[in-house]
Structures are given as C-alpha cells and as structure tokens.
Amino acid sequence: MNEAAPDVPSPTRDERIAFLRTVPLFADADDRLLGIVADAVQRRRFPAGEVLFREGDVGEAVYVLFEGVVKLSKVDLGGHEKTLAMLRPPEYFGEMAPLTEGERSATALAVEDVTALLLFDDDFRHLMRTHPQVGLNVNATLAARLRGMDDEAQILSYQDAQGRVAYVLLQLYRSGIVHLDGGPPVVHLTHQELANMAGTSRETVTRALKALEGERVIDTRPKEIVLLHVEGLEEILHDIR
C-alpha cells in the first residue's frame, strides 16, 4: 500500500472528527467517541487502479472512505468478475474480516485516487465491545446491505437486459457514483464494467444500451453513459417489474 506524497496535507484532528460524524459507522456517536476514533485512524492514499486488498487476504482493518471511489468485486467459480458495489464517501467497508478474524470476502479497487482512514482490528473490536452504538450501527449497515442484495437478486433475475442495465444505472445515480459538470449526470464505465455489475455479457449490455438510447433516456460515449432522463429510466424499470 502506498502512502500519500509528502506534500499532500493530512486532515486535521478537527477535520477528521467532523468527517467521522457523517460516517454511518459512527451515527449518533458522542464527541468523546469521535475523538477516540479520530486519534486511532491512520490515513492511507491509493492511486487510481491500485488494489486496497484482495479476496482471500487476511483482514487487518476497517476502511472509511474519505475521498474517491472504490469498487468491491468477487470472482465466481467460472472465473468471471462480479462487481458487488461502487462506494464513495462517507461509506465504510471491510468490517467483516476483522469481526470474524477471517479472510477478505471481496477485492477492493481504487477507481479514482482514494484516501481512506483505516481503523485497525484491535481498535475496531475494542470499540465494538465498549460502545454498543457502534455495534448497532454495524448491524444496521449489514441489514441494509442484505435488503439491497435481495432487491438486486429480484431485479437481476428478470430476463430483460434493459431492466438490468436500467437498474444498475439508477443504483449508480442514487449512490452518487456520477459526474456532474453542469449538465446531465455522467457514469464513467465501460460496457464490460457495466456487464460485471449487471451480471450479464458485454454484448448483451451493448444491445441494452442501444435500446435505452432508442428510448432517449441515455446517450453513450466511449467509456461514458450520459443519463438524459433519470425519470425515464425509473419508468422503464417500473414497467419491467
């Protein structure tokens, strides 16, 4: 793991506390707890394209995403990559391995330059023992992720490729994984990356994108998908469901 260049300033303690207050892991935490966490975390920076950890690695810390976008993925038995999630601040990830003292269940990749605050195993488990609110927040996060997985399984079980692709694009939009430059939201993904999220082939995604273009709800460019009409994507998904 690469540290940040020396000329990149670290957030001050007050800035860390202010940021940690927004992280779901520390929802409803008091100032004392936030101060303890701010003193315990260690900053790490990862350039775009670097792996933060790999599936099967021994877990050593919880990652709190401070800047950038991270992709979580798994490789199935057939050797195909499945994208599980695209995360942005103030989300956290990697909590399962420290909790179970087991291996990483997924691979985390920096899609953009990433800054993360690492809370190492001993500190994380100590917080879980001494501050019940942290444990409740972890349970709430896990429950929300399970609900999301159930919803995704239902959507992706439909045969219509348009529905799958519309669902993925809407999830990226709702999660804030879009670029806004004064115009419509833009998703920076290749057709293969989108296929990895939709659980289908690149060729199928390409056909679905052309169909959605025909509906005038998106526009495609090299490695970009412009969301022209988010409500239209919602209608397409609703009609399919």
C-alpha positions in Angstrom: 0.0 0.0 0.0 1.3 3.4 -1.0 1.3 6.4 1.3 0.4 9.8 0.0 3.1 12.1 -1.3 4.6 14.2 1.5 3.2 17.5 0.1 -0.4 16.2 0.4 -1.7 17.6 3.7 -3.5 15.2 6.1 -6.8 16.3 7.6 -6.5 17.9 11.0 -8.0 16.2 14.0 -11.0 18.6 14.0 -11.5 17.8 10.3 -11.3 14.1 11.0 -13.9 14.4 13.8 -16.2 16.5 11.5 -15.9 13.9 8.8 -16.4 10.9 11.1 -19.6 12.4 12.3 -21.0 11.8 8.8 -20.0 8.1 8.6 -22.8 5.6 9.2 -20.5 3.5 11.4 -20.4 6.4 13.9 -24.0 7.6 13.6 -25.2 9.1 16.9 -21.7 8.9 18.4 -20.8 11.5 21.0 -17.8 13.8 20.8 -15.7 11.7 23.1 -16.1 8.6 20.9 -15.4 10.6 17.7 -12.3 12.0 19.3 -11.1 8.5 20.2 -11.6 7.3 16.6 -10.0 10.4 15.1 -6.9 9.7 17.1 -6.9 5.9 16.2 -7.4 6.0 12.5 -4.5 6.1 10.1 -4.7 7.7 6.7 -3.7 5.8 3.5 -3.8 7.0 -0.1 -4.2 4.8 -3.1 -3.8 5.9 -6.7 -6.5 5.0 -9.3 -6.1 1.4 -10.3 -4.4 0.2 -7.1 -5.9 -2.7 -5.1 -6.6 -1.9 -1.5 -7.0 -5.5 -0.6 -7.8 -8.8 -2.4 -10.3 -11.5 -1.9 -8.7 -14.1 0.4 -6.3 -11.6 2.1 -6.2 -11.6 5.9 -8.3 -8.7 7.1 -6.4 -6.1 9.2 -8.6 -3.0 9.3 -11.9 -1.4 8.5 -11.7 1.2 5.7 -13.6 4.5 6.0 -13.6 6.1 2.6 -12.6 9.8 2.8 -12.1 10.6 -0.9 -12.5 8.8 -4.2 -14.5 5.8 -5.4 -13.8 2.2 -4.6 -15.1 -0.9 -6.4 -15.8 -4.1 -4.5 -15.8 -7.3 -6.6 -15.7 -11.1 -6.4 -14.6 -13.7 -8.9 -17.1 -16.6 -9.4 -16.4 -20.2 -9.9 -16.3 -19.7 -13.6 -13.6 -17.1 -13.3 -15.9 -14.1 -14.1 -15.7 -10.9 -12.1 -18.9 -9.7 -10.4 -19.0 -6.1 -9.2 -20.7 -6.0 -5.8 -20.7 -2.3 -5.2 -19.3 1.1 -6.0 -18.6 3.1 -2.9 -18.0 6.8 -2.2 -17.5 8.8 1.0 -18.6 8.6 3.7 -19.2 4.8 3.3 -17.1 2.2 5.1 -16.2 -1.3 4.2 -14.0 -4.3 5.1 -15.6 -4.7 8.5 -16.5 -8.4 8.2 -12.9 -9.8 8.2 -11.9 -8.0 11.4 -15.2 -9.1 13.1 -14.6 -12.7 12.2 -10.8 -12.7 12.2 -11.1 -14.2 8.8 -10.2 -13.5 5.2 -11.4 -10.8 2.9 -14.6 -11.8 1.1 -14.1 -9.4 -1.9 -11.4 -7.4 -3.7 -11.4 -3.6 -3.2 -10.0 -1.5 -6.1 -9.5 2.3 -6.3 -11.5 3.5 -9.3 -10.3 7.0 -8.7 -7.5 8.3 -6.4 -8.6 7.3 -3.0 -8.0 8.5 0.6 -9.1 6.1 3.3 -9.0 6.3 7.1 -8.0 2.8 8.4 -9.3 1.6 11.8 -7.2 -1.4 12.7 -8.6 -4.7 14.1 -7.8 -4.2 17.8 -9.2 -0.7 17.9 -12.3 -1.7 15.9 -13.1 -4.7 18.1 -12.4 -2.6 21.3 -14.9 0.0 20.1 -17.5 -2.8 19.4 -17.0 -4.1 23.0 -17.1 -0.7 24.8 -19.5 1.3 22.6 -22.7 -0.6 21.9 -23.8 2.1 19.4 -21.0 1.1 17.1 -22.2 -2.5 17.1 -25.8 -1.3 16.4 -24.6 0.8 13.5 -22.7 -2.2 12.0 -25.9 -4.3 12.3 -27.9 -1.6 10.6 -25.4 -1.4 7.8 -25.4 -5.2 7.3 -29.2 -5.3 7.3 -29.4 -2.5 4.7 -26.8 -4.4 2.5 -28.8 -7.6 2.8 -32.0 -5.8 1.8 -30.1 -4.3 -1.2 -28.9 -7.7 -2.2 -32.4 -9.1 -2.0 -33.7 -6.3 -4.2 -30.9 -6.7 -6.7 -31.4 -10.5 -6.9 -35.0 -9.9 -7.7 -34.3 -7.3 -10.4 -31.4 -9.2 -12.0 -33.5 -12.4 -12.1 -35.6 -10.9 -14.9 -34.6 -11.8 -18.4 -35.0 -8.3 -19.9 -31.5 -6.9 -20.3 -32.9 -3.4 -20.4 -34.2 -3.8 -16.9 -30.9 -5.0 -15.6 -28.9 -2.1 -17.1 -31.5 0.5 -16.1 -31.3 -0.8 -12.5 -27.5 -0.6 -12.4 -27.5 2.9 -13.9 -30.1 4.0 -11.3 -28.2 2.4 -8.5 -25.1 4.3 -9.5 -27.0 7.5 -9.8 -28.7 7.1 -6.4 -25.3 6.2 -4.8 -23.7 9.4 -6.2 -21.3 7.5 -8.5 -21.8 10.0 -11.3 -20.1 13.1 -12.5 -21.9 16.4 -12.7 -20.4 19.2 -14.7 -23.5 21.5 -15.0 -25.2 19.1 -17.3 -26.9 15.6 -17.1 -25.2 13.0 -14.8 -22.5 11.0 -16.4 -21.4 7.5 -15.5 -17.8 6.7 -16.4 -17.9 2.9 -17.0 -17.0 0.7 -19.9 -19.5 -1.8 -21.3 -17.6 -4.6 -19.7 -17.6 -2.9 -16.3 -21.4 -2.4 -16.6 -21.8 -6.0 -17.6 -19.9 -7.0 -14.4 -22.4 -5.1 -12.4 -25.5 -6.3 -14.3 -24.3 -10.0 -14.2 -24.5 -10.4 -17.9 -22.3 -10.3 -21.0 -20.7 -7.2 -22.6 -22.6 -7.9 -25.8 -25.9 -8.1 -24.0 -25.1 -4.8 -22.3 -24.2 -3.1 -25.6 -27.6 -4.2 -27.1 -29.4 -3.0 -24.0 -27.7 0.4 -24.1 -28.6 0.8 -27.7 -32.2 0.1 -26.8 -32.2 2.6 -24.0 -30.6 5.1 -26.4 -33.6 4.5 -28.6 -35.9 5.4 -25.7 -33.9 8.6 -25.4 -33.2 8.1 -21.7 -29.4 7.8 -22.1 -26.6 8.7 -24.5 -23.5 6.6 -24.9 -19.9 7.8 -25.5 -16.6 6.0 -25.2 -16.4 4.9 -21.5 -19.3 7.2 -20.7 -23.0 6.9 -20.3 -25.0 10.2 -20.0 -28.2 9.9 -18.1 -30.5 12.1 -20.1 -33.8 11.2 -18.4 -33.5 9.6 -14.9 -37.3 9.5 -14.5 -37.5 7.7 -17.8 -35.1 5.0 -16.5 -37.3 4.7 -13.4 -40.4 4.2 -15.7 -38.7 1.6 -17.7 -37.7 -0.3 -14.6 -41.2 0.0 -13.1 -42.8 -1.2 -16.4 -40.5 -4.3 -16.4 -41.2 -5.1 -12.7 
